[in-house]
Amino acid sequence: MATPRIEIDLAKIAHNAKNLKRLYGSKGIDIIGVTKGVCGDPDIADTLVKSGISVLADSRISNIKRMREAGIEAEFLMLRTPIPSQAESVVKYADISLNSEVSVVKSLSKFAVEYDTTHKIILMVELGDLGVGLMPSDLEGMVEEVIDLEGIELAGIGTNLACQGGIKPDEEKMGYLSSLAREVEEKFEVTLEFVSGGNSANYTWFTSTEDVGRINNLRLGESIYMGCETLYRTPIPGLFADAFTLVAEVIESKIKPSVPYGGVCQDVSGHIHTFQDRGPIRRALIGVGLQDVAVSGLTPKLDFDIIGMCSDYVIVDAKQTDLKAGDEVAFSLNYGGLLSCMTSPYVMKRYR
């Protein structure tokens, strides 16, 4: 079978999605399935919908369009705050979007009127991660500016943590978001459909809190696909961590020195290396490289070490593993590895 390929176990993804929906639902929190890590793959999206997830989120318009054209029956959320020049496409293909700029919401309003539709918005609030979001002190002012715009429905507020800054969602931050939601609802006499507390990093907070407050939504990707929370990548009990496997092929296997010889300069990525002298080793080249996958996201399933990489292949110290040209080897993936594999046109997708 052709390599490199990523083997995708849809049954394990379904199992994880159903169990997470049940877990978070036990305290009144619904989940949105994030598809950006799998490049809006229609088979995976269909699996999520059949597992009871009714809203799918992606950060690329092309992925949302791909899922719509494949007939996926779900509401679609634009996960990345809209690029201003893409406002028309956001209205055309997404039902909901996360927002933090008044000018962008006004542009969405303009196109929603042109398309005779209503576009839902969730206003993102900055709670310390210093990524997307307006400062809490500016929330009410922004609500005043957008709440009566034609074609726009204020559907909720949200935040994003443990992303750019690695700041964890905890009782204090979730309590603050809940209080902001209550203030908006009381002042503007609205009921927010979404109070979106974050992502897969919220698992620790969720399992330890007695009261989730007004938080009624989380946006989950990594915990569905990798079976872990994302503060420390701790496995979530009862979930599969091996729904995805990268398979690649040995293209050369020879005994060679472990240290390159000659004058050392920059490698293909602009780095200058120091090398560990392991003596002569079986140095195997695996037919997958930086153009295919984020190699740092790979963990071999056999007992060998990744010792180098370039755009076309990964170099391993095979140790006691008798690798031969043509042998297939398997790798586990972290989320970055998954994202790169699913995005790469050079990695075949195989479903099972």
Secondary structure, DSSP 8 states (H G I E B T S, - for coil): --SSEEEE-HHHHHHHHHHHHHHHHTTT-EEEEE-GGGTT-HHHHHHHHHTT--EEEES-HHHHHHHHHTT--SEEEE-S---GGGHHHHHHH-SEEEE--HHHHHHHHHHHHHTT--EEEEEEB-SSS-SS-B-GGGHHHHHHHHTT-TTEEEEEEE---SSSS-----HHHHHHHHHHHHHHHHHHT---SEEE--SGGGHHHHHH-S--TT--EEEESHHHHHSB-SSS--B-TT--S-SEEEEEEEEEEEEE-SS--S-----TTS---------SEEEEEES--TTTS-GGGEEESSS-EEEEE-SS-EEEE-TT----TT-EEEEEE-HHHHHHHHH-TTSEEEE-
